[in-house]
């Protein structure tokens, strides 16, 4: 399964889009590692990096929201917390298993890929539109 940034994910905010491209690239590497029989240690390292980059990215998005007094900030933060929890649960799942299993890859698809794409297409695109309108 190839995980790629495409035009449906563009928010129009260069900072957010650049970070999304980086984040999606890391997710693609994690999925590829798992599907190609990468070891447990390698997958854990990739998942750890994904968690760190997610913290950075979400922090940057939340700073942008605070700077423009975005009215949806609390709901957006709650969704970010939901994603962080899902990544933490994936980490626990990977630690408990001998290595990345089909069930783990399916969980990554559902709880990371599908969740993130939906989040970008709905909440992040709405945020970027709000920022653009506020800057006029």
ChimeraX commands (.cxc) that place a marker at each C-alpha (Angstrom):
marker #1 position 0.00,0.00,0.00 radius 0.5
marker #1 position 1.55,3.27,-1.13 radius 0.5
marker #1 position 0.74,6.29,1.05 radius 0.5
marker #1 position 1.10,9.51,-0.92 radius 0.5
marker #1 position 0.31,13.20,-0.61 radius 0.5
marker #1 position -1.96,14.25,-3.47 radius 0.5
marker #1 position -3.94,17.30,-4.55 radius 0.5
marker #1 position -6.97,16.29,-2.47 radius 0.5
marker #1 position -4.84,16.97,0.63 radius 0.5
marker #1 position -3.67,20.47,-0.31 radius 0.5
marker #1 position -4.80,23.09,2.18 radius 0.5
marker #1 position -3.26,26.07,0.42 radius 0.5
marker #1 position -1.13,26.88,3.46 radius 0.5
marker #1 position 2.49,26.22,2.46 radius 0.5
marker #1 position 3.66,25.50,6.02 radius 0.5
marker #1 position 0.87,23.03,6.77 radius 0.5
marker #1 position 1.15,21.37,3.34 radius 0.5
marker #1 position 4.92,20.99,3.67 radius 0.5
marker #1 position 4.55,19.36,7.06 radius 0.5
marker #1 position 1.78,17.09,5.81 radius 0.5
marker #1 position 4.03,15.94,2.95 radius 0.5
marker #1 position 6.77,15.12,5.45 radius 0.5
marker #1 position 4.34,13.32,7.76 radius 0.5
marker #1 position 2.80,11.27,4.95 radius 0.5
marker #1 position 6.26,10.38,3.65 radius 0.5
marker #1 position 7.16,9.00,7.10 radius 0.5
marker #1 position 3.91,7.02,7.23 radius 0.5
marker #1 position 4.64,5.57,3.78 radius 0.5
marker #1 position 8.10,4.46,4.95 radius 0.5
marker #1 position 6.60,2.81,8.03 radius 0.5
marker #1 position 4.01,0.94,5.95 radius 0.5
marker #1 position 6.63,-0.11,3.38 radius 0.5
marker #1 position 8.93,-1.34,6.15 radius 0.5
marker #1 position 6.14,-3.44,7.62 radius 0.5
marker #1 position 4.94,-4.84,4.30 radius 0.5
marker #1 position 8.46,-5.72,3.17 radius 0.5
marker #1 position 9.22,-7.72,6.29 radius 0.5
marker #1 position 11.14,-5.07,8.19 radius 0.5
marker #1 position 12.06,-6.01,11.71 radius 0.5
marker #1 position 10.40,-5.01,14.92 radius 0.5
marker #1 position 13.21,-2.64,15.97 radius 0.5
marker #1 position 13.15,-0.82,12.62 radius 0.5
marker #1 position 9.35,-0.47,12.73 radius 0.5
marker #1 position 9.46,0.80,16.34 radius 0.5
marker #1 position 12.07,3.41,15.39 radius 0.5
marker #1 position 9.91,4.60,12.49 radius 0.5
marker #1 position 6.81,4.72,14.68 radius 0.5
marker #1 position 8.74,6.66,17.33 radius 0.5
marker #1 position 9.86,9.18,14.72 radius 0.5
marker #1 position 6.29,9.45,13.44 radius 0.5
marker #1 position 5.11,10.19,17.00 radius 0.5
marker #1 position 7.80,12.86,17.45 radius 0.5
marker #1 position 7.06,14.53,14.11 radius 0.5
marker #1 position 3.33,14.39,14.83 radius 0.5
marker #1 position 3.91,16.22,18.13 radius 0.5
marker #1 position 5.92,18.88,16.30 radius 0.5
marker #1 position 3.37,19.26,13.49 radius 0.5
marker #1 position 0.34,19.38,15.76 radius 0.5
marker #1 position 2.11,21.95,17.94 radius 0.5
marker #1 position 2.75,24.12,14.88 radius 0.5
marker #1 position -0.87,23.84,13.74 radius 0.5
marker #1 position -2.10,24.76,17.21 radius 0.5
marker #1 position 0.19,27.82,17.31 radius 0.5
marker #1 position -1.30,28.94,13.99 radius 0.5
marker #1 position -4.79,28.47,15.41 radius 0.5
marker #1 position -3.96,30.48,18.51 radius 0.5
marker #1 position -2.41,33.27,16.42 radius 0.5
marker #1 position -5.66,33.78,14.48 radius 0.5
marker #1 position -8.02,33.01,17.39 radius 0.5
marker #1 position -9.44,30.06,15.46 radius 0.5
marker #1 position -12.90,29.28,16.87 radius 0.5
marker #1 position -12.51,25.51,16.32 radius 0.5
marker #1 position -9.24,25.21,18.23 radius 0.5
marker #1 position -10.55,23.09,21.11 radius 0.5
marker #1 position -12.13,20.51,18.82 radius 0.5
marker #1 position -9.01,20.46,16.67 radius 0.5
marker #1 position -6.80,19.89,19.73 radius 0.5
marker #1 position -9.09,17.05,20.84 radius 0.5
marker #1 position -8.68,15.38,17.43 radius 0.5
marker #1 position -4.91,15.76,17.69 radius 0.5
marker #1 position -4.99,14.08,21.12 radius 0.5
marker #1 position -7.08,11.26,19.60 radius 0.5
marker #1 position -4.43,10.67,16.92 radius 0.5
marker #1 position -1.58,10.70,19.44 radius 0.5
marker #1 position -3.43,8.10,21.50 radius 0.5
marker #1 position -3.88,5.90,18.41 radius 0.5
marker #1 position -0.14,6.11,17.62 radius 0.5
marker #1 position 0.65,5.22,21.24 radius 0.5
marker #1 position -1.65,2.20,21.02 radius 0.5
marker #1 position 0.06,1.12,17.80 radius 0.5
marker #1 position 3.39,1.37,19.60 radius 0.5
marker #1 position 2.08,-0.91,22.37 radius 0.5
marker #1 position 0.74,-3.34,19.76 radius 0.5
marker #1 position 4.10,-3.46,17.99 radius 0.5
marker #1 position 6.03,-3.96,21.23 radius 0.5
marker #1 position 3.77,-6.88,22.18 radius 0.5
marker #1 position 4.13,-8.60,18.80 radius 0.5
marker #1 position 7.21,-10.27,17.37 radius 0.5
marker #1 position 7.23,-7.78,14.55 radius 0.5
marker #1 position 4.90,-5.87,12.28 radius 0.5
marker #1 position 1.99,-8.19,11.45 radius 0.5
marker #1 position -0.82,-7.89,8.92 radius 0.5
marker #1 position -3.06,-6.79,11.80 radius 0.5
marker #1 position -0.57,-4.04,12.66 radius 0.5
marker #1 position -0.47,-2.80,9.05 radius 0.5
marker #1 position -4.29,-2.84,8.93 radius 0.5
marker #1 position -4.38,-0.82,12.17 radius 0.5
marker #1 position -1.89,1.68,10.72 radius 0.5
marker #1 position -4.08,2.07,7.65 radius 0.5
marker #1 position -7.24,2.63,9.69 radius 0.5
marker #1 position -5.88,4.61,12.65 radius 0.5
marker #1 position -3.15,6.60,10.92 radius 0.5
marker #1 position -3.61,6.82,7.15 radius 0.5
marker #1 position -7.41,6.98,6.93 radius 0.5
marker #1 position -7.66,9.14,10.05 radius 0.5
marker #1 position -5.01,11.60,8.87 radius 0.5
marker #1 position -6.39,11.94,5.35 radius 0.5
marker #1 position -9.89,12.58,6.73 radius 0.5
marker #1 position -8.49,15.08,9.25 radius 0.5
marker #1 position -6.59,16.98,6.56 radius 0.5
marker #1 position -9.52,17.04,4.11 radius 0.5
marker #1 position -11.93,18.32,6.73 radius 0.5
marker #1 position -10.40,20.07,9.73 radius 0.5
marker #1 position -7.07,21.21,8.29 radius 0.5
marker #1 position -8.53,22.50,5.04 radius 0.5
marker #1 position -11.16,24.41,7.04 radius 0.5
marker #1 position -8.40,25.85,9.23 radius 0.5
marker #1 position -6.35,26.95,6.21 radius 0.5
marker #1 position -9.42,28.59,4.64 radius 0.5
marker #1 position -10.10,30.43,7.91 radius 0.5
marker #1 position -6.47,31.63,8.10 radius 0.5
marker #1 position -6.61,32.81,4.50 radius 0.5
marker #1 position -9.88,34.69,5.09 radius 0.5
marker #1 position -8.51,36.30,8.25 radius 0.5
marker #1 position -5.42,37.56,6.42 radius 0.5
marker #1 position -7.49,39.53,3.88 radius 0.5
marker link #1:1,2 radius 0.2
marker link #1:2,3 radius 0.2
marker link #1:3,4 radius 0.2
marker link #1:4,5 radius 0.2
marker link #1:5,6 radius 0.2
marker link #1:6,7 radius 0.2
marker link #1:7,8 radius 0.2
marker link #1:8,9 radius 0.2
marker link #1:9,10 radius 0.2
marker link #1:10,11 radius 0.2
marker link #1:11,12 radius 0.2
marker link #1:12,13 radius 0.2
marker link #1:13,14 radius 0.2
marker link #1:14,15 radius 0.2
marker link #1:15,16 radius 0.2
marker link #1:16,17 radius 0.2
marker link #1:17,18 radius 0.2
marker link #1:18,19 radius 0.2
marker link #1:19,20 radius 0.2
marker link #1:20,21 radius 0.2
marker link #1:21,22 radius 0.2
marker link #1:22,23 radius 0.2
marker link #1:23,24 radius 0.2
marker link #1:24,25 radius 0.2
marker link #1:25,26 radius 0.2
marker link #1:26,27 radius 0.2
marker link #1:27,28 radius 0.2
marker link #1:28,29 radius 0.2
marker link #1:29,30 radius 0.2
marker link #1:30,31 radius 0.2
marker link #1:31,32 radius 0.2
marker link #1:32,33 radius 0.2
marker link #1:33,34 radius 0.2
marker link #1:34,35 radius 0.2
marker link #1:35,36 radius 0.2
marker link #1:36,37 radius 0.2
marker link #1:37,38 radius 0.2
marker link #1:38,39 radius 0.2
marker link #1:39,40 radius 0.2
marker link #1:40,41 radius 0.2
marker link #1:41,42 radius 0.2
marker link #1:42,43 radius 0.2
marker link #1:43,44 radius 0.2
marker link #1:44,45 radius 0.2
marker link #1:45,46 radius 0.2
marker link #1:46,47 radius 0.2
marker link #1:47,48 radius 0.2
marker link #1:48,49 radius 0.2
marker link #1:49,50 radius 0.2
marker link #1:50,51 radius 0.2
marker link #1:51,52 radius 0.2
marker link #1:52,53 radius 0.2
marker link #1:53,54 radius 0.2
marker link #1:54,55 radius 0.2
marker link #1:55,56 radius 0.2
marker link #1:56,57 radius 0.2
marker link #1:57,58 radius 0.2
marker link #1:58,59 radius 0.2
marker link #1:59,60 radius 0.2
marker link #1:60,61 radius 0.2
marker link #1:61,62 radius 0.2
marker link #1:62,63 radius 0.2
marker link #1:63,64 radius 0.2
marker link #1:64,65 radius 0.2
marker link #1:65,66 radius 0.2
marker link #1:66,67 radius 0.2
marker link #1:67,68 radius 0.2
marker link #1:68,69 radius 0.2
marker link #1:69,70 radius 0.2
marker link #1:70,71 radius 0.2
marker link #1:71,72 radius 0.2
marker link #1:72,73 radius 0.2
marker link #1:73,74 radius 0.2
marker link #1:74,75 radius 0.2
marker link #1:75,76 radius 0.2
marker link #1:76,77 radius 0.2
marker link #1:77,78 radius 0.2
marker link #1:78,79 radius 0.2
marker link #1:79,80 radius 0.2
marker link #1:80,81 radius 0.2
marker link #1:81,82 radius 0.2
marker link #1:82,83 radius 0.2
marker link #1:83,84 radius 0.2
marker link #1:84,85 radius 0.2
marker link #1:85,86 radius 0.2
marker link #1:86,87 radius 0.2
marker link #1:87,88 radius 0.2
marker link #1:88,89 radius 0.2
marker link #1:89,90 radius 0.2
marker link #1:90,91 radius 0.2
marker link #1:91,92 radius 0.2
marker link #1:92,93 radius 0.2
marker link #1:93,94 radius 0.2
marker link #1:94,95 radius 0.2
marker link #1:95,96 radius 0.2
marker link #1:96,97 radius 0.2
marker link #1:97,98 radius 0.2
marker link #1:98,99 radius 0.2
marker link #1:99,100 radius 0.2
marker link #1:100,101 radius 0.2
marker link #1:101,102 radius 0.2
marker link #1:102,103 radius 0.2
marker link #1:103,104 radius 0.2
marker link #1:104,105 radius 0.2
marker link #1:105,106 radius 0.2
marker link #1:106,107 radius 0.2
marker link #1:107,108 radius 0.2
marker link #1:108,109 radius 0.2
marker link #1:109,110 radius 0.2
marker link #1:110,111 radius 0.2
marker link #1:111,112 radius 0.2
marker link #1:112,113 radius 0.2
marker link #1:113,114 radius 0.2
marker link #1:114,115 radius 0.2
marker link #1:115,116 radius 0.2
marker link #1:116,117 radius 0.2
marker link #1:117,118 radius 0.2
marker link #1:118,119 radius 0.2
marker link #1:119,120 radius 0.2
marker link #1:120,121 radius 0.2
marker link #1:121,122 radius 0.2
marker link #1:122,123 radius 0.2
marker link #1:123,124 radius 0.2
marker link #1:124,125 radius 0.2
marker link #1:125,126 radius 0.2
marker link #1:126,127 radius 0.2
marker link #1:127,128 radius 0.2
marker link #1:128,129 radius 0.2
marker link #1:129,130 radius 0.2
marker link #1:130,131 radius 0.2
marker link #1:131,132 radius 0.2
marker link #1:132,133 radius 0.2
marker link #1:133,134 radius 0.2
marker link #1:134,135 radius 0.2
marker link #1:135,136 radius 0.2
view
